[in-house]
């Protein structure tokens, strides 16, 4: 997340620094094989990326994982 005035050590991702590949957020368990695969295809294609580690809060991905295939979430 890039917010004006955020010090460098408080930034999660930076606007213009490339796509974010999520490595961690509190309710989400990342698939490290997928993370590695995304890096492997981005590098030779010249796609800039940044690793996203969200120390607090989370996204809907954690709820989707806990839904165990329940697509009604």
C-alpha positions as CSV (number, residue, x, y, z in Angstrom):
1,X,0.0,0.0,0.0
2,X,1.5,3.3,-1.1
3,X,0.2,6.3,1.0
4,X,1.6,9.8,0.7
5,X,3.9,10.6,3.6
6,X,4.5,7.0,4.6
7,X,8.2,6.5,5.6
8,X,10.1,3.9,3.6
9,X,10.2,1.4,6.5
10,X,6.4,1.6,6.8
11,X,5.5,1.0,3.2
12,X,4.1,-2.4,2.2
13,X,4.3,-1.8,-1.6
14,X,5.2,1.2,-3.7
15,X,3.2,2.6,-6.6
16,X,5.2,2.1,-9.8
17,X,7.5,-0.5,-8.3
18,X,5.8,-3.4,-10.1
19,X,3.0,-5.8,-9.4
20,X,2.6,-7.1,-5.9
21,X,3.0,-10.8,-5.2
22,X,1.5,-11.6,-1.8
23,X,3.7,-13.5,0.4
24,X,1.8,-13.1,3.7
25,X,-1.1,-11.5,5.4
26,X,-2.6,-12.6,8.8
27,X,-5.6,-14.8,7.8
28,X,-4.1,-16.0,4.5
29,X,-1.8,-19.0,3.9
30,X,0.2,-18.4,0.7
31,X,1.0,-21.1,-1.8
32,X,4.8,-20.8,-2.0
33,X,5.0,-22.9,-5.1
34,X,2.7,-20.3,-6.8
35,X,4.8,-17.4,-5.4
36,X,7.9,-19.0,-6.9
37,X,6.2,-19.7,-10.2
38,X,5.0,-16.1,-10.5
39,X,8.6,-14.9,-9.9
40,X,10.0,-17.4,-12.4
41,X,7.6,-16.2,-15.2
42,X,8.0,-12.4,-14.3
43,X,11.7,-12.3,-14.5
44,X,12.4,-13.5,-18.0
45,X,9.4,-11.4,-19.3
46,X,10.9,-8.3,-17.7
47,X,7.8,-7.8,-15.4
48,X,8.7,-5.8,-12.4
49,X,7.4,-7.1,-9.1
50,X,7.5,-6.6,-5.4
51,X,6.9,-9.0,-2.6
52,X,3.9,-8.0,-0.5
53,X,3.9,-8.8,3.3
54,X,0.9,-7.4,5.1
55,X,1.8,-7.4,8.8
56,X,-1.8,-6.6,10.0
57,X,-5.2,-7.2,8.6
58,X,-5.8,-9.2,5.4
59,X,-7.6,-9.6,2.2
60,X,-10.6,-11.8,1.2
61,X,-8.2,-14.6,0.3
62,X,-8.1,-15.9,3.8
63,X,-11.9,-16.1,4.0
64,X,-11.9,-17.9,0.6
65,X,-9.4,-20.5,1.9
66,X,-11.4,-21.1,5.0
67,X,-14.6,-21.6,2.9
68,X,-13.1,-24.9,1.7
69,X,-14.6,-24.8,-1.7
70,X,-17.8,-23.1,-0.7
71,X,-18.1,-20.7,-3.6
72,X,-21.0,-18.8,-2.1
73,X,-18.7,-16.5,0.0
